[in-house]
């Protein structure tokens, strides 16, 4: 499915202010989310890869009302950083909102620059190990499944930015394939 598919429900764009950055990732103001999307402003986002004790990755199916990549598979939890919000706090907030994971140590693993399809993002990547129950945010997460690393990276339906985040962790030695 594509975002311009007329069979999809109308996307829901949250009414929130997003931290804007310039092309070098320096803060330069804020804007409502809808304007950030419309004008393709540079912004920051968090990507939290959730791994269980078997080495599997939590893959989230996005709801059809998401404004970007509706119905796609996210290989990481996360989202945009709010105006004036610290990136690590945004990562904790997004992880709690989307999957109900709270109080787990997050490992900061670096970042990447993503500029494709009108998205201009400075991504901060985190890793969390988790085997507990998940509480899905119904507005954003349709379902989840646990997958081996290579299978997750090979998904045709994976969102390209989360594929970059997961690929960065793998290439950087943060993740290994389960035996």
Number of C-alpha atoms within 10 A of each C-alpha: 13 12 18 8 9 9 10 15 14 12 14 14 14 11 9 13 19 24 25 25 19 14 14 9 15 12 16 11 14 19 17 17 18 17 13 19 18 9 10 15 22 26 29 25 23 29 28 27 26 24 22 15 10 13 18 22 27 24 24 24 21 22 21 23 18 21 16 17 19 22 23 21 26 27 31 27 24 27 18 23 24 22 18 13 12 11 18 17 13 20 25 20 18 22 24 19 19 20 22 15 20 11 7 11 12 17 15 15 16 13 18 13 18 17 12 10 8 13 17 21 24 22 26 21 29 27 20 16 17 16 10 9 9 13 13 18 15 13 13 20 23 15 14 17 12 18 18 17 21 15 12 22 19 10 15 11 15 21 20 18 21 23 19 20 26 27 18 18 20 16 10 11 10 14 19 14 11 11 5
